[in-house]
Structure formats: C-alpha cells, structure tokens
Amino acid sequence: MEIWDNPACSKCAGARSSLDEARVPYRLRAYLVEPPSAAELTEVLRRLDARAWDICRTGEPAAVALGLAGWGRDDADEPRWIAAMVAHPELIQRPILLLDDGGALVGRTPESLAEAVRRAARDGG
C-alpha cells in the first residue's frame, strides 16, 4: 500500500497509526515534495472511482486564488482541475491510500481506514 502523505496532517497521522497498529505495511509518498503527474492523478481518480473535484481541497488558499469555486464540473472541465492539483498538490485531499488490490481510498474516516486494513489483510499484506 502507498500513502500519499503530508507529515503535518492529523488525518495522515491517523492513517499511519491505524495501519501501524494493524501491522499493515505501507510506503509513504510525500506528495507535496513529489507531486503526481497528470497521468498519475488520472489513474488515482480511476482507482477511487471519483472525479477530480471530489478530491480537491477547495478551501485551500491556492483554490481560492484560482477561483475553483466557480469552475465547471463536467467532463470537459476535469483536465483543468487535474492540472491545478498537479501544479498545487496541496489541493489534493489527504491521505490517499493506494491499495495493493488495485483500489484506492481517501483515508479520512475510521471506516475507510478499517476498509483499508480489511483489504490489506485479505490480500496478504
């Protein structure tokens, strides 16, 4: 499992703690230092079964500066959202858990973390 991690984020810390307690191995990706490419982010969205605006932190200062609140939310607009998150990775919701089974979860809730642990155990790691 890979965690898109922000060390300063309490939700990321909670995800790391939950996985550590369950002895689930994971790799950390400091996505603010090593931002995803547009292709990577597109693949993560596919794995999440989500749209770009579903995982965009629209309250961040960069989002306000870009005027994201006024951006469209249809197929034609999605590349613009992805480009904004690539250029400003702090806009990406966190933590994102890329599961070894090919799926992905946003690990912000106890339920999503429990699901990640369950799926990791099922897949043997």
C-alpha positions as CSV (number, residue, x, y, z in Angstrom):
1,M,0.0,0.0,0.0
2,E,1.1,3.5,-0.7
3,I,0.0,6.5,1.3
4,W,0.1,10.0,-0.2
5,D,1.2,11.6,3.0
6,N,1.6,15.1,4.4
7,P,3.6,14.7,7.7
8,A,1.9,17.9,9.1
9,C,-1.7,16.5,8.6
10,S,-3.5,14.9,11.5
11,K,-5.6,12.7,9.2
12,C,-2.4,11.3,7.6
13,A,-1.0,10.7,11.1
14,G,-4.2,8.8,12.0
15,A,-3.9,6.7,8.9
16,R,-0.3,5.8,9.6
17,S,-1.2,5.0,13.2
18,S,-4.1,2.8,12.2
19,L,-2.0,0.9,9.7
20,D,0.9,0.5,12.1
21,E,-1.5,-0.9,14.8
22,A,-2.8,-3.4,12.3
23,R,0.7,-4.2,11.1
24,V,-0.2,-3.3,7.6
25,P,3.0,-2.5,5.6
26,Y,3.0,0.7,3.6
27,R,5.2,3.1,1.6
28,L,4.9,6.9,2.2
29,R,4.9,9.3,-0.7
30,A,5.4,12.9,0.3
31,Y,3.2,14.1,-2.4
32,L,3.8,17.8,-1.6
33,V,7.5,17.2,-2.3
34,E,7.0,14.6,-5.1
35,P,3.7,15.7,-6.8
36,P,1.9,13.3,-9.0
37,S,1.8,13.8,-12.8
38,A,-1.4,14.4,-14.5
39,A,-1.4,10.8,-15.7
40,E,-0.8,9.5,-12.1
41,L,-3.6,11.6,-10.7
42,T,-5.9,10.5,-13.5
43,E,-5.1,6.9,-12.6
44,V,-5.8,7.5,-8.9
45,L,-9.1,9.1,-9.8
46,R,-10.0,5.9,-11.7
47,R,-8.9,3.8,-8.8
48,L,-11.0,5.9,-6.4
49,D,-14.0,6.0,-8.9
50,A,-14.0,9.7,-8.3
51,R,-13.9,12.9,-10.2
52,A,-11.1,15.5,-9.8
53,W,-13.3,17.9,-7.9
54,D,-14.3,15.1,-5.4
55,I,-10.8,15.0,-4.1
56,C,-9.9,18.7,-4.4
57,R,-9.5,20.8,-1.2
58,T,-11.4,23.8,-2.4
59,G,-10.9,25.7,0.9
60,E,-7.2,25.9,0.5
61,P,-5.7,29.4,-0.2
62,A,-4.5,28.2,-3.7
63,A,-8.0,27.1,-4.5
64,V,-9.4,30.4,-3.5
65,A,-6.7,32.2,-5.5
66,L,-7.5,30.1,-8.6
67,G,-11.3,30.7,-8.2
68,L,-12.0,26.9,-8.1
69,A,-15.4,27.5,-6.6
70,G,-16.5,28.9,-10.0
71,W,-15.1,26.2,-12.2
72,G,-17.3,23.8,-14.1
73,R,-17.7,20.2,-13.1
74,D,-18.2,18.2,-16.2
75,D,-16.0,16.0,-18.4
76,A,-14.6,19.0,-20.4
77,D,-13.5,20.7,-17.1
78,E,-11.8,17.8,-15.5
79,P,-8.4,18.3,-17.2
80,R,-8.3,21.8,-15.8
81,W,-8.9,20.5,-12.2
82,I,-6.2,17.9,-12.6
83,A,-3.7,20.4,-13.9
84,A,-4.5,22.7,-10.9
85,M,-3.9,19.8,-8.4
86,V,-0.6,18.8,-10.2
87,A,0.6,22.4,-10.1
88,H,-0.7,22.9,-6.5
89,P,-0.5,19.4,-4.8
90,E,-1.8,20.9,-1.5
91,L,-5.2,20.9,-3.2
92,I,-5.2,17.1,-3.2
93,Q,-7.3,15.6,-0.4
94,R,-5.3,13.5,2.0
95,P,-4.4,10.9,2.8
96,I,-5.0,8.9,-0.3
97,L,-4.3,5.2,0.2
98,L,-3.3,3.3,-3.0
99,L,-4.2,-0.3,-2.1
100,D,-2.3,-3.3,-3.4
101,D,-5.5,-4.8,-4.8
102,G,-5.7,-2.0,-7.3
103,G,-8.2,0.1,-5.5
104,A,-7.8,3.3,-3.6
105,L,-9.4,5.1,-0.7
106,V,-9.3,8.5,0.9
107,G,-8.4,7.6,4.4
108,R,-10.1,10.4,6.3
109,T,-12.6,8.4,8.3
110,P,-12.3,5.4,10.7
111,E,-14.5,3.5,8.3
112,S,-12.2,4.0,5.3
113,L,-9.2,3.1,7.4
114,A,-10.9,-0.1,8.6
115,E,-11.7,-0.9,5.0
116,A,-8.0,-0.4,4.0
117,V,-6.9,-2.8,6.8
118,R,-9.5,-5.4,5.9
119,R,-8.5,-5.3,2.2
120,A,-4.8,-5.4,3.1
121,A,-5.4,-8.5,5.3
122,R,-7.4,-10.2,2.6
123,D,-4.6,-9.6,0.1
124,G,-1.9,-10.9,2.5
125,G,-0.3,-7.6,3.4
